[in-house]
Amino acid sequence: MPDEDVRLKLLENWLDQQLPELFAEQGWGAVPAATLTSASSDASFRRYFRWQGAGRSLIVMDAPPPQEDCRPFVKVAHLLAEARLNVPQILAADLEHGFLLLNDLGRQTYLDVINAENADALFVDAMQALLAFQQLPPTTPLSSYDDTLLRRELQLFPEWYVQRHLQIELNEQQQAQWQRVSQLLIDSALAQPKVLVHRDFMPRNLMLSEPNPGVLDFQDAVYGPVTYDITCLFKDAFLSWPDARVRGWLEQYWQQARAAGVPVQAECEDFLRASDLMGVQRHLKVIGIFARICHRDGKPKYLGDVPRFFSYIEAVIARRPELVELGELLASLSQAQP
């Protein structure tokens, strides 16, 4: 029997034990006959199932140890709930085995429904949610986006995309270019005001819900650069927007953040430059991650979105002269491919 089927049987047995107690606590009566169907999976080892019975719907997370750890999810969920964000309520948990029972925030993500006509309204709600948790005081013990983390993320690009995927070894000149570009991006990130950072605040992780949006996939939250999440929202892995529209949304966020007391840069142009450089750091990291998911985890589909990230990077290089060396490096890699 495959390992994941063993996990599913364990999960079903755990639910059989938890549901009667939960239903009694909530005053829901007897546990009805129900179905358990796949709700979603992601680029990690986590899987989600939807439990449905008698008109009631719950979500079950399967996060297999040692690859996954539910504790950060639980910790950050409680933190975000304090900011009145619509995050999953943890109804039951077995942290040792990696099982969580959650309320169901809905069936449609922003990614499922967003289009040119409704994007403004949806992003208004998303920005309000983002501002709410950026206003949380940095009192909860979480990691920081420090030099070590930023550098480790950037190294995913040469290690997994350049060496493993393209099978290119950087020469001495390219190595020097990469080190200078990395330092520029790291220095920019570290110079920014720090807030709570979701790290994957994008339409795929926002649910159409009440109140809107429901926020998912926040377990990797850290304290870090204020531009990180808002840049992630508009420069997504799975859909792209015209540069002029993105700039308008970023300016709108900057104005609202200043009004809310979120510590953004004093000048909008400085904020936009920091957003551009933060985006490049993230895009390079994600390209590396997608190559790693392909070659280490056997999930090649994510490589199909790599060109989108290179397009984001090229647009920034075109308007930020300080990134000319990154443009030269990427051009040399392109020329070296067979």
For each residue, the residues with C-beta under 8 A, 3 or more apart:
1: 5 6
2: 5 6
3: 6 7
4: 7 8 47
5: 1 2 8 9
6: 1 2 3 9 10
7: 3 4 10 11 62 64
8: 4 5 11 12 62
9: 5 6 12 13
10: 6 7 13 14 97 99
11: 7 8 14 15 49 60 62 99
12: 8 9 15 16 36
13: 9 10 16 17
14: 10 11 17 18 94 97 99
15: 11 12 18 19 36 51 60 101
16: 12 13 19
17: 13 14 20 21
18: 14 15 21 22 92 101
19: 15 16 22 23 31
20: 17 23 24 31
21: 17 18 24 25 92
22: 18 19 25 26 28 91 92 101
23: 19 20 26 28 29 30 31
24: 20 21 27 28
25: 21 22
26: 22 23
27: 24
28: 22 23 24 56
29: 23
30: 23
31: 19 20 23 34 53
32: 53 54 56
33: 53 54
34: 31 51 52 53 54
35: 51 52 53
36: 12 15 49 50 51 60
37: 49 50 52
38: 41 47 48 49 50
39: 48 49 50 59
40: 47 48
41: 38 46 47 48
42: 46 217
43: 289 293 299 302
44: 67 68
45: 63 64 67 68
46: 41 42 61 62 63 68
47: 4 38 40 41 61 62
48: 38 39 40 41 59 60 61 62
49: 11 36 37 38 39 59 60 62
50: 36 37 38 39 57 58 59 60 104
51: 15 34 35 36 57 58 59 60 101
52: 34 35 37 56 57 58
53: 31 32 33 34 35 56
54: 32 33 34
55:
56: 28 32 52 53
57: 50 51 52 104
58: 50 51 52 91 101 102 103 104
59: 39 48 49 50 51 88 101 102 103 104 105
60: 11 15 36 48 49 50 51 99 100 101 102
61: 46 47 48 70 73 98 99 100 101 102
62: 7 8 11 46 47 48 49 98 99
63: 45 46 67 68 69 70 73 98 99 100
64: 7 45 67 68 98
65: 68 69 96 97 98
66: 69
67: 44 45 63 64
68: 44 45 46 63 64 65 98
69: 63 65 66 72 98
70: 61 63 73 74 93 95 98 99 100 219
71: 74 75 95
72: 69 75 76 219 220 221
73: 61 63 70 76 77 100 218 219
74: 70 71 77 78 90 93 95 100
75: 71 72 78 79 140
76: 72 73 79 80 142 218 219 221
77: 73 74 80 81 87 88 89 90 218
78: 74 75 81 82
79: 75 76 82 83 133 136 140 196 221
80: 76 77 83 85 87 133 136 215 218
81: 77 78 84 85 87 89
82: 78 79 136
83: 79 80 132 133 135 136
84: 81 132
85: 80 81 129 132 133 215
86: 105 129 209 210 211 212 213 214 215
87: 77 80 81 214 215 216 218
88: 59 77 102 103 105 214 216
89: 77 81 102 103
90: 74 77 93 100 101 102
91: 22 58 101 102 103
92: 18 21 22 99 100 101
93: 70 74 90 99 100 101
94: 14 97 98 99 100
95: 70 71 74 98
96: 65
97: 10 14 65 94
98: 61 62 63 64 65 68 69 70 94 95
99: 10 11 14 60 61 62 63 70 92 93 94
100: 60 61 63 70 73 74 90 92 93 94
101: 15 18 22 51 58 59 60 61 90 91 92 93
102: 58 59 60 61 88 89 90 91
103: 58 59 88 89 91
104: 50 57 58 59
105: 59 86 88 207 209 214 216
106: 207 208 209 214
107:
108: 112 113 207 208
109: 112 113 203 204 205 206 207 208
110: 113 114 122 126 203 204 206 207 208 213
111: 114 202 203 204 236 238 239
112: 108 109 208
113: 108 109 110 118 122 208
114: 110 111 118 119 122 203 239
115: 118 119
116: 119
117:
118: 113 114 115 121 122
119: 114 115 116 122 123 241 245
120: 123 124
121: 118 124 125
122: 110 113 114 118 119 125 126 203 212 213
123: 119 120 126 127 233 234 249
124: 120 121 127 128
125: 121 122 128 129 212 213
126: 110 122 123 129 130 201 206 213 233
127: 123 124 130 131 230 233 249 252 253 256
128: 124 125 131 132
129: 85 86 125 126 132 133 206 213 215
130: 126 127 133 134 198 201 229 230 233 253
131: 127 128 134 135 253 256 257 260 262
132: 83 84 85 128 129 135 136
133: 79 80 83 85 129 130 136 196 198
134: 130 131 195 196 226 229 257 260 262
135: 83 131 132 260 261 262
136: 79 80 82 83 132 133 140 196
137:
138: 142 194 195 196 223
139:
140: 75 79 136
141:
142: 76 138 196 221 222 223
143: 146 149 222 223
144: 149 194 222 223 224
145: 149 150 189 190 194 197 222 223 224 225 228
146: 143 149 150 190
147: 150 151 186 190
148: 151 152
149: 143 144 145 146 152 153 222
150: 145 146 147 153 154 185 186 189 190 281
151: 147 148 154 155 182 186
152: 148 149 155 156
153: 149 150 156 281 285 288
154: 150 151 157 182 185 186 281 284 285
155: 151 152 158 159 288
156: 152 153 159 160 161 284 285 287 288 289 291 292
157: 154 160 161 162 284 285 287 288
158: 155 161 162 163 170 178 288
159: 155 156 162 163 164 288
160: 156 157 163 164 165 288 289 291 292 295 296
161: 156 157 158 164 165 166 287 288 290 291 306
162: 157 158 159 165 166 168 170 333
163: 158 159 160 166 167 168 169 170
164: 159 160 161 167 291 292 295
165: 160 161 162 291 294 295 303
166: 161 162 163 333 336 337
167: 163 164
168: 162 163 333 336 337
169: 163
170: 158 162 163 174 175 178
171: 174 175
172: 175 176
173: 176 177
174: 170 171 177 178 329 332 333
175: 170 171 172 178 179
176: 172 173 179 180
177: 173 174 180 181 325 326 328 329
178: 158 170 174 175 181 182 329
179: 175 176 182 183
180: 176 177 183 184 325
181: 177 178 184 185 323 325 326 329
182: 151 154 178 179 185 186
183: 179 180 186 187
184: 180 181 187 188 277 322 323
185: 150 154 181 182 188 189 277 278 280 281 284
186: 147 150 151 154 182 183 189 190 281
187: 183 184 190 191
188: 184 185 191 192 273 274 277 278 281
189: 145 150 185 186 192 224 225 228 277 278 281
190: 145 146 147 150 186 187 225
191: 187 188 274
192: 188 189 224 225 226 227 265 274 278
193: 225 226 263 264 265
194: 138 144 145 223 224 225 226 263
195: 134 138 223 224 226 262 263
196: 79 133 134 136 138 142 221 222 223
197: 145 221 222 223 224 225 228 229
198: 130 133 201 205 215 217 218 221 229 232
199: 218 220 221 222 228 229 232
200: 205 217 218 220 232
201: 126 130 198 205 206 215 229 230 232 233
202: 111 205 206 232 233 236 237 238
203: 109 110 111 114 122 206 233 236 238 239
204: 109 110 111 236 237 238
205: 109 198 200 201 202 215 216 217 218
206: 109 110 126 129 201 202 203 213 214 215 216
207: 105 106 108 109 110 213 214 215 216
208: 106 108 109 110 112 113 212 213 214
209: 86 105 106 212 213 214
210: 86
211: 86
212: 86 122 125 208 209
213: 86 110 122 125 126 129 206 207 208 209
214: 86 87 88 105 106 206 207 208 209
215: 80 85 86 87 129 198 201 205 206 207 218
216: 87 88 105 205 206 207
217: 42 198 200 205
218: 73 76 77 80 87 198 199 200 205 215 221
219: 70 72 73 76
220: 72 199 200
221: 72 76 79 142 196 197 198 199 218
222: 142 143 144 145 149 196 197 199
223: 138 142 143 144 145 194 195 196 197
224: 144 145 189 192 194 195 197 228
225: 145 189 190 192 193 194 197 228 274 278
226: 134 192 193 194 195 230 257 262 263 264 265 274
227: 192 230 231 264 271 274 275 278
228: 145 189 197 199 224 225 231 232 278 282
229: 130 134 197 198 199 201 232 233
230: 127 130 201 226 227 233 234 250 253 275
231: 227 228 234 235 250 275 278 279 282
232: 198 199 200 201 202 228 229 235 236 279 282
233: 123 126 127 130 201 202 203 229 230 236
234: 123 230 231 241 246 249 250
235: 231 232 240 246 279 282 283 312
236: 111 202 203 204 232 233 239 240
237: 202 204 286 302 305 308 309
238: 111 202 203 204 305 308
239: 111 114 203 236
240: 235 236 308 311 312
241: 119 234 245 246 249
242: 245 246
243: 246 247 315
244: 247 248
245: 119 241 242 248 249
246: 234 235 241 242 243 249 250
247: 243 244 250 251 272
248: 244 245 251 252
249: 123 127 234 241 245 246 252 253
250: 230 231 234 246 247 253 254 271 272 275
251: 247 248 254 255 268 272
252: 127 248 249 255 256
253: 127 130 131 230 249 250 256 257
254: 250 251 257 258 264 265 268 271 272
255: 251 252 258 259
256: 127 131 252 253 259 260
257: 131 134 226 253 254 260 262 264
258: 254 255 261 262 264
259: 255 256
260: 131 134 135 256 257
261: 135 258
262: 131 134 135 195 226 257 258
263: 193 194 195 226
264: 193 226 227 254 257 258 271
265: 192 193 226 254 268 270 271 274
266: 270
267: 270 271
268: 251 254 265 271 272
269: 272 273
270: 265 266 267 273 274
271: 227 250 254 264 265 267 268 274 275
272: 247 250 251 254 268 269 275 276
273: 188 269 270 276 277 320
274: 188 191 192 225 226 227 265 270 271 277 278
275: 227 230 231 250 271 272 278 279
276: 272 273 279 280 316 319 320
277: 184 185 188 189 273 274 280 281 316 320 323
278: 185 188 189 192 225 227 228 231 274 275 281 282
279: 231 232 235 275 276 282 283 312 316
280: 185 276 277 283 284 312 313 316 323 326
281: 150 153 154 185 186 188 189 277 278 284 285
282: 228 231 232 235 278 279 285 286
283: 235 279 280 286 287 309 310 312 313
284: 154 156 157 185 280 281 287 288 309 313
285: 153 154 156 157 281 282 288 289
286: 237 282 283 289 290 309
287: 156 157 161 283 284 290 291 306 309 310
288: 153 155 156 157 158 159 160 161 284 285 291 292
289: 43 156 160 285 286 292 293 302
290: 161 286 287 293 294 302 303 305 306
291: 156 160 161 164 165 287 288 294 295 303 306
292: 156 160 164 288 289 295 296 297
293: 43 289 290 296 297 299 302
294: 165 290 291 297 298 299 300 302 303
295: 160 164 165 291 292
296: 160 292 293
297: 292 293 294
298: 294
299: 43 293 294 302
300: 294 303
301: 304
302: 43 237 289 290 293 294 299 305 306
303: 165 290 291 294 300 306
304: 301 307
305: 237 238 290 302 308 309
306: 161 287 290 291 302 303 309 310
307: 304 310 311
308: 237 238 240 305 311 312
309: 237 283 284 286 287 305 306 312 313
310: 283 287 306 307 313 314 330
311: 240 307 308 314 315
312: 235 240 279 280 283 308 309 315 316
313: 280 283 284 309 310 316 317 326 330
314: 310 311 317 318 327 330
315: 243 311 312 318 319
316: 276 277 279 280 312 313 319 320 323
317: 313 314 320 323 324 326 327 330
318: 314 315
319: 276 315 316
320: 273 276 277 316 317 323
321: 324
322: 184
323: 181 184 277 280 316 317 320 326 327
324: 317 321 327 328
325: 177 180 181 328 329
326: 177 181 280 313 317 323 329 330
327: 314 317 323 324 330 331
328: 177 324 325 331 332
329: 174 177 178 181 325 326 332 333
330: 310 313 314 317 326 327 333 334
331: 327 328 334 335
332: 174 328 329 335 336
333: 162 166 168 174 329 330 336 337
334: 330 331 337
335: 331 332
336: 166 168 332 333
337: 166 168 333 334
338:
